[in-house]
């Protein structure tokens, strides 16, 4: 089983969202449904970046690392591979 760290972007919110999962397509569909929470209501989230890991612990560690940056600039550098 593979695990993924992903970064989504919403045009309407002009925000990024960082998460991890086993199935990116299924998770993206969930983010784009009308639900309570940060990703709910917009329905325009798109995948901007993914990383693949062989175990969940490594994926969660990387997700927490990216979230700890608290930096749009760093996220955009990662996405753009600068």
N, C-alpha and C positions, 0 to 999 in steps of 0.2 A: 504494500500500500504506500502511496506517495502522499505527501502533505505539501501544502502550498502557503506561501505568504503572498498577499496581494495588496495592491494599492489601487483604489477606485477614485474616480473624479466625477463630480457633479457640476455641470455647467451652471445650472440654476442657483446652486448654493455657492459656487466658486470655492469648493472645499475638497480636500482629499480625505479618504478613509482608509485605514490600514487594518487588515484582518488576516486570519489564517483559516484553512479549511482542508477537506479532503477532495472536494469537487467544486471547482471554481464556477462552472456554468450554473450549477444548482444554487450555489451561494449568491451569485450575482442576481439570479432570478428572484431570490428571497429579498435581497436588498431593494430591488426595484418594485416590490409590491407595496401597497398602501398599508403601512403598519406604524405603530408608535415606535419612537426611537429616532436616532440621529439620521439614519438613511431612509426613513419612511417619508412618504408624501411626494418626493420629487420624481421618482421613476426614471431618472436620466443618468444613473450611475454607469460608468464605463470602466473597463479594466485598463489601467495604464502601465502596470508593472507586475510581474510575477516572479517568484523564486521557488524552486522545487527542493524538497527535503525528503530523506528516507524515513525520518521518524518525527513524531509529533513534538517531542521535547525540543528538538532543534528548530522547528518551525515556530513554536511559541517563543523561544528565546530570541529569534530574529525579529518577530513581530514586536516584542517588548522593546528591543533595541531601537527599532525605527520609531516607535511611539515615544520613546524617551527623548529623542532628538527635539521634539516639539518645534520643529523648524520646517516651514514650507520650502525654504531655499534648499535644505538638505534633501528633502523628498524629491524636489524637482531635479536636483543634481543626480540622484539615484535613477530616476526615471529616464533622464536624458543621457545617462552614463558619462557625465562630465567628471 
